[in-house]
Amino acid sequence: MKSPVVKRSIVIAGHKTSVSLEDAFWDALKHIAAERKVTLSDVVQEVDQKRKQGNLSSAIRLFVLDHYRAHYPAARARS
């Protein structure tokens, strides 16, 4: 059985790192980057700089969740 979590390498702030995320989160990150007209690395770097604790993968998941909650307020009302 294939794991739903995919590990990918990405360069942030000039350093290569690996991030493990589900495909849905990778797709969402790509969508957010395209929306902002920046690179995927730029978005991940922003998340990395703003995170207060926890690992980068968790911070990215929360970033994606917050992004969609902000853009789709009806989703927030259901949670």
PDB file of N, CA, C and O in Angstrom, chain B, residues numbered from 101:
ATOM      1  N   MET B 101       0.841  -1.180   0.000  1.00  0.00           N
ATOM      2  CA  MET B 101       0.000   0.000   0.000  1.00  0.00           C
ATOM      3  C   MET B 101       0.888   1.246   0.000  1.00  0.00           C
ATOM      4  O   MET B 101       1.804   1.366   0.814  1.00  0.00           O
ATOM      5  N   LYS B 102       0.612   2.153  -0.904  1.00  0.00           N
ATOM      6  CA  LYS B 102       1.387   3.383  -1.022  1.00  0.00           C
ATOM      7  C   LYS B 102       0.974   4.371   0.073  1.00  0.00           C
ATOM      8  O   LYS B 102      -0.211   4.552   0.351  1.00  0.00           O
ATOM      9  N   SER B 103       1.968   4.996   0.679  1.00  0.00           N
ATOM     10  CA  SER B 103       1.708   5.996   1.704  1.00  0.00           C
ATOM     11  C   SER B 103       1.115   7.242   1.069  1.00  0.00           C
ATOM     12  O   SER B 103       1.553   7.658  -0.003  1.00  0.00           O
ATOM     13  N   PRO B 104       0.110   7.850   1.724  1.00  0.00           N
ATOM     14  CA  PRO B 104      -0.469   9.072   1.176  1.00  0.00           C
ATOM     15  C   PRO B 104       0.447  10.287   1.354  1.00  0.00           C
ATOM     16  O   PRO B 104       0.195  11.348   0.783  1.00  0.00           O
ATOM     17  N   VAL B 105       1.494  10.128   2.136  1.00  0.00           N
ATOM     18  CA  VAL B 105       2.428  11.222   2.375  1.00  0.00           C
ATOM     19  C   VAL B 105       3.586  11.115   1.387  1.00  0.00           C
ATOM     20  O   VAL B 105       4.199  10.058   1.236  1.00  0.00           O
ATOM     21  N   VAL B 106       3.873  12.241   0.714  1.00  0.00           N
ATOM     22  CA  VAL B 106       4.936  12.274  -0.278  1.00  0.00           C
ATOM     23  C   VAL B 106       6.039  13.202   0.221  1.00  0.00           C
ATOM     24  O   VAL B 106       5.781  14.342   0.609  1.00  0.00           O
ATOM     25  N   LYS B 107       7.269  12.696   0.206  1.00  0.00           N
ATOM     26  CA  LYS B 107       8.423  13.494   0.622  1.00  0.00           C
ATOM     27  C   LYS B 107       9.056  14.112  -0.614  1.00  0.00           C
ATOM     28  O   LYS B 107       9.384  13.419  -1.578  1.00  0.00           O
ATOM     29  N   ARG B 108       9.223  15.444  -0.566  1.00  0.00           N
ATOM     30  CA  ARG B 108       9.827  16.144  -1.696  1.00  0.00           C
ATOM     31  C   ARG B 108      10.912  17.077  -1.184  1.00  0.00           C
ATOM     32  O   ARG B 108      10.850  17.580  -0.062  1.00  0.00           O
ATOM     33  N   SER B 109      11.892  17.292  -2.021  1.00  0.00           N
ATOM     34  CA  SER B 109      12.960  18.240  -1.695  1.00  0.00           C
ATOM     35  C   SER B 109      12.588  19.605  -2.243  1.00  0.00           C
ATOM     36  O   SER B 109      12.008  19.726  -3.321  1.00  0.00           O
ATOM     37  N   ILE B 110      12.934  20.626  -1.479  1.00  0.00           N
ATOM     38  CA  ILE B 110      12.643  21.994  -1.881  1.00  0.00           C
ATOM     39  C   ILE B 110      13.754  22.892  -1.358  1.00  0.00           C
ATOM     40  O   ILE B 110      14.330  22.627  -0.303  1.00  0.00           O
ATOM     41  N   VAL B 111      14.050  23.935  -2.083  1.00  0.00           N
ATOM     42  CA  VAL B 111      15.078  24.886  -1.657  1.00  0.00           C
ATOM     43  C   VAL B 111      14.387  26.097  -1.050  1.00  0.00           C
ATOM     44  O   VAL B 111      13.564  26.750  -1.693  1.00  0.00           O
ATOM     45  N   ILE B 112      14.738  26.385   0.204  1.00  0.00           N
ATOM     46  CA  ILE B 112      14.216  27.587   0.855  1.00  0.00           C
ATOM     47  C   ILE B 112      15.397  28.346   1.448  1.00  0.00           C
ATOM     48  O   ILE B 112      16.260  27.775   2.116  1.00  0.00           O
ATOM     49  N   ALA B 113      15.407  29.621   1.189  1.00  0.00           N
ATOM     50  CA  ALA B 113      16.486  30.496   1.675  1.00  0.00           C
ATOM     51  C   ALA B 113      17.858  29.941   1.287  1.00  0.00           C
ATOM     52  O   ALA B 113      18.815  30.041   2.054  1.00  0.00           O
ATOM     53  N   GLY B 114      17.943  29.357   0.095  1.00  0.00           N
ATOM     54  CA  GLY B 114      19.216  28.851  -0.399  1.00  0.00           C
ATOM     55  C   GLY B 114      19.644  27.508   0.155  1.00  0.00           C
ATOM     56  O   GLY B 114      20.740  27.038  -0.149  1.00  0.00           O
ATOM     57  N   HIS B 115      18.800  26.877   0.964  1.00  0.00           N
ATOM     58  CA  HIS B 115      19.138  25.581   1.546  1.00  0.00           C
ATOM     59  C   HIS B 115      18.123  24.530   1.119  1.00  0.00           C
ATOM     60  O   HIS B 115      16.918  24.778   1.106  1.00  0.00           O
ATOM     61  N   LYS B 116      18.626  23.367   0.774  1.00  0.00           N
ATOM     62  CA  LYS B 116      17.764  22.267   0.365  1.00  0.00           C
ATOM     63  C   LYS B 116      17.240  21.561   1.611  1.00  0.00           C
ATOM     64  O   LYS B 116      17.996  21.258   2.534  1.00  0.00           O
ATOM     65  N   THR B 117      15.938  21.303   1.622  1.00  0.00           N
ATOM     66  CA  THR B 117      15.333  20.576   2.728  1.00  0.00           C
ATOM     67  C   THR B 117      14.261  19.642   2.167  1.00  0.00           C
ATOM     68  O   THR B 117      13.812  19.807   1.033  1.00  0.00           O
ATOM     69  N   SER B 118      13.864  18.677   2.961  1.00  0.00           N
ATOM     70  CA  SER B 118      12.806  17.755   2.555  1.00  0.00           C
ATOM     71  C   SER B 118      11.557  18.024   3.376  1.00  0.00           C
ATOM     72  O   SER B 118      11.624  18.292   4.575  1.00  0.00           O
ATOM     73  N   VAL B 119      10.416  17.946   2.703  1.00  0.00           N
ATOM     74  CA  VAL B 119       9.131  18.165   3.354  1.00  0.00           C
ATOM     75  C   VAL B 119       8.210  17.017   2.970  1.00  0.00           C
ATOM     76  O   VAL B 119       8.106  16.656   1.798  1.00  0.00           O
ATOM     77  N   SER B 120       7.549  16.452   3.960  1.00  0.00           N
ATOM     78  CA  SER B 120       6.615  15.353   3.730  1.00  0.00           C
ATOM     79  C   SER B 120       5.188  15.861   3.885  1.00  0.00           C
ATOM     80  O   SER B 120       4.787  16.316   4.956  1.00  0.00           O
ATOM     81  N   LEU B 121       4.429  15.775   2.794  1.00  0.00           N
ATOM     82  CA  LEU B 121       3.036  16.219   2.779  1.00  0.00           C
ATOM     83  C   LEU B 121       2.203  15.308   1.892  1.00  0.00           C
ATOM     84  O   LEU B 121       2.722  14.646   0.994  1.00  0.00           O
ATOM     85  N   GLU B 122       0.919  15.286   2.156  1.00  0.00           N
ATOM     86  CA  GLU B 122      -0.005  14.588   1.285  1.00  0.00           C
ATOM     87  C   GLU B 122      -0.118  15.351  -0.038  1.00  0.00           C
ATOM     88  O   GLU B 122       0.089  16.564  -0.084  1.00  0.00           O
ATOM     89  N   ASP B 123      -0.447  14.629  -1.110  1.00  0.00           N
ATOM     90  CA  ASP B 123      -0.570  15.249  -2.434  1.00  0.00           C
ATOM     91  C   ASP B 123      -1.533  16.441  -2.424  1.00  0.00           C
ATOM     92  O   ASP B 123      -1.284  17.437  -3.104  1.00  0.00           O
ATOM     93  N   ALA B 124      -2.615  16.352  -1.673  1.00  0.00           N
ATOM     94  CA  ALA B 124      -3.592  17.447  -1.636  1.00  0.00           C
ATOM     95  C   ALA B 124      -2.952  18.737  -1.131  1.00  0.00           C
ATOM     96  O   ALA B 124      -3.280  19.822  -1.613  1.00  0.00           O
ATOM     97  N   PHE B 125      -2.047  18.628  -0.170  1.00  0.00           N
ATOM     98  CA  PHE B 125      -1.382  19.819   0.347  1.00  0.00           C
ATOM     99  C   PHE B 125      -0.350  20.354  -0.650  1.00  0.00           C
ATOM    100  O   PHE B 125      -0.195  21.567  -0.788  1.00  0.00           O
ATOM    101  N   TRP B 126       0.354  19.456  -1.345  1.00  0.00           N
ATOM    102  CA  TRP B 126       1.276  19.912  -2.394  1.00  0.00           C
ATOM    103  C   TRP B 126       0.498  20.654  -3.478  1.00  0.00           C
ATOM    104  O   TRP B 126       0.923  21.713  -3.939  1.00  0.00           O
ATOM    105  N   ASP B 127      -0.643  20.095  -3.883  1.00  0.00           N
ATOM    106  CA  ASP B 127      -1.463  20.737  -4.908  1.00  0.00           C
ATOM    107  C   ASP B 127      -1.960  22.103  -4.437  1.00  0.00           C
ATOM    108  O   ASP B 127      -1.950  23.067  -5.203  1.00  0.00           O
ATOM    109  N   ALA B 128      -2.393  22.186  -3.183  1.00  0.00           N
ATOM    110  CA  ALA B 128      -2.883  23.451  -2.636  1.00  0.00           C
ATOM    111  C   ALA B 128      -1.763  24.488  -2.594  1.00  0.00           C
ATOM    112  O   ALA B 128      -1.986  25.655  -2.918  1.00  0.00           O
ATOM    113  N   LEU B 129      -0.564  24.073  -2.198  1.00  0.00           N
ATOM    114  CA  LEU B 129       0.575  24.999  -2.161  1.00  0.00           C
ATOM    115  C   LEU B 129       0.887  25.538  -3.552  1.00  0.00           C
ATOM    116  O   LEU B 129       1.147  26.730  -3.719  1.00  0.00           O
ATOM    117  N   LYS B 130       0.860  24.661  -4.543  1.00  0.00           N
ATOM    118  CA  LYS B 130       1.103  25.094  -5.920  1.00  0.00           C
ATOM    119  C   LYS B 130       0.035  26.105  -6.358  1.00  0.00           C
ATOM    120  O   LYS B 130       0.342  27.092  -7.026  1.00  0.00           O
ATOM    121  N   HIS B 131      -1.198  25.852  -5.980  1.00  0.00           N
ATOM    122  CA  HIS B 131      -2.299  26.747  -6.321  1.00  0.00           C
ATOM    123  C   HIS B 131      -2.102  28.112  -5.656  1.00  0.00           C
ATOM    124  O   HIS B 131      -2.282  29.145  -6.301  1.00  0.00           O
ATOM    125  N   ILE B 132      -1.740  28.124  -4.394  1.00  0.00           N
ATOM    126  CA  ILE B 132      -1.506  29.380  -3.665  1.00  0.00           C
ATOM    127  C   ILE B 132      -0.347  30.149  -4.296  1.00  0.00           C
ATOM    128  O   ILE B 132      -0.426  31.365  -4.474  1.00  0.00           O
ATOM    129  N   ALA B 133       0.723  29.443  -4.631  1.00  0.00           N
ATOM    130  CA  ALA B 133       1.878  30.098  -5.268  1.00  0.00           C
ATOM    131  C   ALA B 133       1.474  30.718  -6.608  1.00  0.00           C
ATOM    132  O   ALA B 133       1.858  31.848  -6.908  1.00  0.00           O
ATOM    133  N   ALA B 134       0.713  29.993  -7.404  1.00  0.00           N
ATOM    134  CA  ALA B 134       0.267  30.513  -8.698  1.00  0.00           C
ATOM    135  C   ALA B 134      -0.637  31.725  -8.517  1.00  0.00           C
ATOM    136  O   ALA B 134      -0.532  32.705  -9.254  1.00  0.00           O
ATOM    137  N   GLU B 135      -1.519  31.653  -7.538  1.00  0.00           N
ATOM    138  CA  GLU B 135      -2.414  32.767  -7.217  1.00  0.00           C
ATOM    139  C   GLU B 135      -1.624  34.031  -6.881  1.00  0.00           C
ATOM    140  O   GLU B 135      -1.990  35.135  -7.282  1.00  0.00           O
ATOM    141  N   ARG B 136      -0.546  33.849  -6.145  1.00  0.00           N
ATOM    142  CA  ARG B 136       0.292  34.975  -5.702  1.00  0.00           C
ATOM    143  C   ARG B 136       1.362  35.358  -6.725  1.00  0.00           C
ATOM    144  O   ARG B 136       2.051  36.367  -6.575  1.00  0.00           O
ATOM    145  N   LYS B 137       1.488  34.535  -7.766  1.00  0.00           N
ATOM    146  CA  LYS B 137       2.509  34.755  -8.811  1.00  0.00           C
ATOM    147  C   LYS B 137       3.925  34.718  -8.230  1.00  0.00           C
ATOM    148  O   LYS B 137       4.771  35.554  -8.550  1.00  0.00           O
ATOM    149  N   VAL B 138       4.155  33.728  -7.369  1.00  0.00           N
ATOM    150  CA  VAL B 138       5.470  33.485  -6.778  1.00  0.00           C
ATOM    151  C   VAL B 138       5.785  32.006  -6.910  1.00  0.00           C
ATOM    152  O   VAL B 138       4.934  31.221  -7.330  1.00  0.00           O
ATOM    153  N   THR B 139       6.991  31.628  -6.558  1.00  0.00           N
ATOM    154  CA  THR B 139       7.373  30.213  -6.648  1.00  0.00           C
ATOM    155  C   THR B 139       6.885  29.449  -5.413  1.00  0.00           C
ATOM    156  O   THR B 139       6.578  30.030  -4.372  1.00  0.00           O
ATOM    157  N   LEU B 140       6.828  28.152  -5.570  1.00  0.00           N
ATOM    158  CA  LEU B 140       6.487  27.275  -4.446  1.00  0.00           C
ATOM    159  C   LEU B 140       7.491  27.474  -3.316  1.00  0.00           C
ATOM    160  O   LEU B 140       7.118  27.497  -2.143  1.00  0.00           O
ATOM    161  N   SER B 141       8.759  27.616  -3.670  1.00  0.00           N
ATOM    162  CA  SER B 141       9.804  27.852  -2.668  1.00  0.00           C
ATOM    163  C   SER B 141       9.554  29.146  -1.896  1.00  0.00           C
ATOM    164  O   SER B 141       9.800  29.209  -0.691  1.00  0.00           O
ATOM    165  N   ASP B 142       9.069  30.172  -2.584  1.00  0.00           N
ATOM    166  CA  ASP B 142       8.764  31.439  -1.912  1.00  0.00           C
ATOM    167  C   ASP B 142       7.680  31.253  -0.852  1.00  0.00           C
ATOM    168  O   ASP B 142       7.786  31.781   0.255  1.00  0.00           O
ATOM    169  N   VAL B 143       6.650  30.508  -1.195  1.00  0.00           N
ATOM    170  CA  VAL B 143       5.555  30.275  -0.249  1.00  0.00           C
ATOM    171  C   VAL B 143       6.056  29.474   0.954  1.00  0.00           C
ATOM    172  O   VAL B 143       5.755  29.816   2.098  1.00  0.00           O
ATOM    173  N   VAL B 144       6.809  28.420   0.699  1.00  0.00           N
ATOM    174  CA  VAL B 144       7.321  27.592   1.792  1.00  0.00           C
ATOM    175  C   VAL B 144       8.282  28.398   2.664  1.00  0.00           C
ATOM    176  O   VAL B 144       8.290  28.241   3.885  1.00  0.00           O
ATOM    177  N   GLN B 145       9.075  29.239   2.057  1.00  0.00           N
ATOM    178  CA  GLN B 145       9.988  30.086   2.834  1.00  0.00           C
ATOM    179  C   GLN B 145       9.203  31.027   3.750  1.00  0.00           C
ATOM    180  O   GLN B 145       9.586  31.239   4.900  1.00  0.00           O
ATOM    181  N   GLU B 146       8.117  31.582   3.245  1.00  0.00           N
ATOM    182  CA  GLU B 146       7.265  32.452   4.068  1.00  0.00           C
ATOM    183  C   GLU B 146       6.716  31.682   5.268  1.00  0.00           C
ATOM    184  O   GLU B 146       6.740  32.174   6.396  1.00  0.00           O
ATOM    185  N   VAL B 147       6.227  30.480   5.016  1.00  0.00           N
ATOM    186  CA  VAL B 147       5.696  29.649   6.100  1.00  0.00           C
ATOM    187  C   VAL B 147       6.794  29.356   7.119  1.00  0.00           C
ATOM    188  O   VAL B 147       6.572  29.449   8.326  1.00  0.00           O
ATOM    189  N   ASP B 148       7.968  29.004   6.629  1.00  0.00           N
ATOM    190  CA  ASP B 148       9.087  28.674   7.508  1.00  0.00           C
ATOM    191  C   ASP B 148       9.475  29.863   8.386  1.00  0.00           C
ATOM    192  O   ASP B 148       9.754  29.693   9.573  1.00  0.00           O
ATOM    193  N   GLN B 149       9.494  31.045   7.818  1.00  0.00           N
ATOM    194  CA  GLN B 149       9.886  32.241   8.569  1.00  0.00           C
ATOM    195  C   GLN B 149       8.851  32.628   9.620  1.00  0.00           C
ATOM    196  O   GLN B 149       9.200  33.166  10.671  1.00  0.00           O
ATOM    197  N   LYS B 150       7.586  32.356   9.341  1.00  0.00           N
ATOM    198  CA  LYS B 150       6.511  32.778  10.247  1.00  0.00           C
ATOM    199  C   LYS B 150       6.144  31.740  11.311  1.00  0.00           C
ATOM    200  O   LYS B 150       5.464  32.063  12.285  1.00  0.00           O
ATOM    201  N   ARG B 151       6.586  30.516  11.128  1.00  0.00           N
ATOM    202  CA  ARG B 151       6.163  29.485  12.086  1.00  0.00           C
ATOM    203  C   ARG B 151       6.799  29.730  13.448  1.00  0.00           C
ATOM    204  O   ARG B 151       7.957  30.132  13.557  1.00  0.00           O
ATOM    205  N   LYS B 152       6.018  29.478  14.460  1.00  0.00           N
ATOM    206  CA  LYS B 152       6.468  29.724  15.831  1.00  0.00           C
ATOM    207  C   LYS B 152       7.004  28.446  16.477  1.00  0.00           C
ATOM    208  O   LYS B 152       7.893  28.493  17.328  1.00  0.00           O
ATOM    209  N   GLN B 153       6.461  27.329  16.068  1.00  0.00           N
ATOM    210  CA  GLN B 153       6.892  26.050  16.632  1.00  0.00           C
ATOM    211  C   GLN B 153       6.477  24.926  15.693  1.00  0.00           C
ATOM    212  O   GLN B 153       5.857  25.161  14.656  1.00  0.00           O
ATOM    213  N   GLY B 154       6.823  23.720  16.067  1.00  0.00           N
ATOM    214  CA  GLY B 154       6.440  22.563  15.268  1.00  0.00           C
ATOM    215  C   GLY B 154       7.316  22.403  14.039  1.00  0.00           C
ATOM    216  O   GLY B 154       8.185  23.225  13.749  1.00  0.00           O
ATOM    217  N   ASN B 155       7.058  21.322  13.333  1.00  0.00           N
ATOM    218  CA  ASN B 155       7.872  21.068  12.141  1.00  0.00           C
ATOM    219  C   ASN B 155       7.283  21.771  10.923  1.00  0.00           C
ATOM    220  O   ASN B 155       6.138  22.224  10.942  1.00  0.00           O
ATOM    221  N   LEU B 156       8.069  21.851   9.888  1.00  0.00           N
ATOM    222  CA  LEU B 156       7.677  22.590   8.689  1.00  0.00           C
ATOM    223  C   LEU B 156       6.456  21.969   8.023  1.00  0.00           C
ATOM    224  O   LEU B 156       5.583  22.698   7.553  1.00  0.00           O
ATOM    225  N   SER B 157       6.373  20.667   7.971  1.00  0.00           N
ATOM    226  CA  SER B 157       5.218  20.011   7.340  1.00  0.00           C
ATOM    227  C   SER B 157       3.917  20.403   8.037  1.00  0.00           C
ATOM    228  O   SER B 157       2.926  20.712   7.376  1.00  0.00           O
ATOM    229  N   SER B 158       3.920  20.390   9.351  1.00  0.00           N
ATOM    230  CA  SER B 158       2.724  20.783  10.107  1.00  0.00           C
ATOM    231  C   SER B 158       2.396  22.251   9.875  1.00  0.00           C
ATOM    232  O   SER B 158       1.229  22.612   9.721  1.00  0.00           O
ATOM    233  N   ALA B 159       3.414  23.094   9.850  1.00  0.00           N
ATOM    234  CA  ALA B 159       3.200  24.523   9.617  1.00  0.00           C
ATOM    235  C   ALA B 159       2.586  24.763   8.240  1.00  0.00           C
ATOM    236  O   ALA B 159       1.731  25.634   8.084  1.00  0.00           O
ATOM    237  N   ILE B 160       3.016  23.998   7.246  1.00  0.00           N
ATOM    238  CA  ILE B 160       2.463  24.137   5.892  1.00  0.00           C
ATOM    239  C   ILE B 160       0.996  23.721   5.879  1.00  0.00           C
ATOM    240  O   ILE B 160       0.165  24.402   5.278  1.00  0.00           O
ATOM    241  N   ARG B 161       0.674  22.617   6.532  1.00  0.00           N
ATOM    242  CA  ARG B 161      -0.723  22.170   6.576  1.00  0.00           C
ATOM    243  C   ARG B 161      -1.615  23.250   7.200  1.00  0.00           C
ATOM    244  O   ARG B 161      -2.700  23.533   6.692  1.00  0.00           O
ATOM    245  N   LEU B 162      -1.156  23.845   8.297  1.00  0.00           N
ATOM    246  CA  LEU B 162      -1.933  24.900   8.952  1.00  0.00           C
ATOM    247  C   LEU B 162      -2.040  26.142   8.072  1.00  0.00           C
ATOM    248  O   LEU B 162      -3.086  26.791   8.043  1.00  0.00           O
ATOM    249  N   PHE B 163      -0.975  26.476   7.360  1.00  0.00           N
ATOM    250  CA  PHE B 163      -0.984  27.607   6.436  1.00  0.00           C
ATOM    251  C   PHE B 163      -2.042  27.397   5.346  1.00  0.00           C
ATOM    252  O   PHE B 163      -2.823  28.301   5.049  1.00  0.00           O
ATOM    253  N   VAL B 164      -2.059  26.209   4.759  1.00  0.00           N
ATOM    254  CA  VAL B 164      -3.037  25.902   3.705  1.00  0.00           C
ATOM    255  C   VAL B 164      -4.452  25.984   4.270  1.00  0.00           C
ATOM    256  O   VAL B 164      -5.336  26.566   3.642  1.00  0.00           O
ATOM    257  N   LEU B 165      -4.669  25.411   5.439  1.00  0.00           N
ATOM    258  CA  LEU B 165      -5.986  25.458   6.079  1.00  0.00           C
ATOM    259  C   LEU B 165      -6.412  26.908   6.313  1.00  0.00           C
ATOM    260  O   LEU B 165      -7.538  27.284   5.986  1.00  0.00           O
ATOM    261  N   ASP B 166      -5.525  27.716   6.875  1.00  0.00           N
ATOM    262  CA  ASP B 166      -5.840  29.127   7.121  1.00  0.00           C
ATOM    263  C   ASP B 166      -6.130  29.875   5.830  1.00  0.00           C
ATOM    264  O   ASP B 166      -7.037  30.705   5.781  1.00  0.00           O
ATOM    265  N   HIS B 167      -5.359  29.582   4.779  1.00  0.00           N
ATOM    266  CA  HIS B 167      -5.567  30.241   3.485  1.00  0.00           C
ATOM    267  C   HIS B 167      -6.978  29.974   2.971  1.00  0.00           C
ATOM    268  O   HIS B 167      -7.680  30.905   2.577  1.00  0.00           O
ATOM    269  N   TYR B 168      -7.391  28.728   2.972  1.00  0.00           N
ATOM    270  CA  TYR B 168      -8.707  28.400   2.443  1.00  0.00           C
ATOM    271  C   TYR B 168      -9.825  28.866   3.355  1.00  0.00           C
ATOM    272  O   TYR B 168     -10.896  29.232   2.871  1.00  0.00           O
ATOM    273  N   ARG B 169      -9.607  28.863   4.642  1.00  0.00           N
ATOM    274  CA  ARG B 169     -10.623  29.406   5.560  1.00  0.00           C
ATOM    275  C   ARG B 169     -10.822  30.899   5.310  1.00  0.00           C
ATOM    276  O   ARG B 169     -11.950  31.390   5.347  1.00  0.00           O
ATOM    277  N   ALA B 170      -9.744  31.614   5.058  1.00  0.00           N
ATOM    278  CA  ALA B 170      -9.833  33.056   4.805  1.00  0.00           C
ATOM    279  C   ALA B 170     -10.541  33.344   3.485  1.00  0.00           C
ATOM    280  O   ALA B 170     -11.260  34.337   3.369  1.00  0.00           O
ATOM    281  N   HIS B 171     -10.343  32.487   2.497  1.00  0.00           N
ATOM    282  CA  HIS B 171     -10.934  32.715   1.177  1.00  0.00           C
ATOM    283  C   HIS B 171     -12.335  32.127   1.031  1.00  0.00           C
ATOM    284  O   HIS B 171     -13.084  32.507   0.131  1.00  0.00           O
ATOM    285  N   TYR B 172     -12.680  31.206   1.914  1.00  0.00           N
ATOM    286  CA  TYR B 172     -13.986  30.556   1.862  1.00  0.00           C
ATOM    287  C   TYR B 172     -14.584  30.554   3.265  1.00  0.00           C
ATOM    288  O   TYR B 172     -14.563  29.529   3.947  1.00  0.00           O
ATOM    289  N   PRO B 173     -15.120  31.700   3.704  1.00  0.00           N
ATOM    290  CA  PRO B 173     -15.624  31.828   5.073  1.00  0.00           C
ATOM    291  C   PRO B 173     -16.679  30.783   5.464  1.00  0.00           C
ATOM    292  O   PRO B 173     -16.815  30.456   6.643  1.00  0.00           O
ATOM    293  N   ALA B 174     -17.413  30.266   4.497  1.00  0.00           N
ATOM    294  CA  ALA B 174     -18.422  29.256   4.803  1.00  0.00           C
ATOM    295  C   ALA B 174     -17.765  28.003   5.386  1.00  0.00           C
ATOM    296  O   ALA B 174     -18.361  27.311   6.212  1.00  0.00           O
ATOM    297  N   ALA B 175     -16.551  27.720   4.959  1.00  0.00           N
ATOM    298  CA  ALA B 175     -15.825  26.555   5.490  1.00  0.00           C
ATOM    299  C   ALA B 175     -15.518  26.746   6.961  1.00  0.00           C
ATOM    300  O   ALA B 175     -15.521  25.781   7.725  1.00  0.00           O
ATOM    301  N   ARG B 176     -15.255  27.972   7.364  1.00  0.00           N
ATOM    302  CA  ARG B 176     -14.955  28.269   8.775  1.00  0.00           C
ATOM    303  C   ARG B 176     -16.196  28.049   9.637  1.00  0.00           C
ATOM    304  O   ARG B 176     -16.088  27.554  10.759  1.00  0.00           O
ATOM    305  N   ALA B 177     -17.367  28.411   9.126  1.00  0.00           N
ATOM    306  CA  ALA B 177     -18.601  28.289   9.900  1.00  0.00           C
ATOM    307  C   ALA B 177     -18.919  26.845  10.225  1.00  0.00           C
ATOM    308  O   ALA B 177     -19.568  26.575  11.236  1.00  0.00           O
ATOM    309  N   ARG B 178     -18.478  25.905   9.395  1.00  0.00           N
ATOM    310  CA  ARG B 178     -18.762  24.485   9.615  1.00  0.00           C
ATOM    311  C   ARG B 178     -17.833  23.839  10.619  1.00  0.00           C
ATOM    312  O   ARG B 178     -18.153  22.788  11.174  1.00  0.00           O
ATOM    313  N   SER B 179     -16.686  24.454  10.859  1.00  0.00           N
ATOM    314  CA  SER B 179     -15.712  23.808  11.735  1.00  0.00           C
ATOM    315  C   SER B 179     -15.982  24.069  13.196  1.00  0.00           C
ATOM    316  O   SER B 179     -15.243  23.588  14.055  1.00  0.00           O
TER     317      SER B 179
END
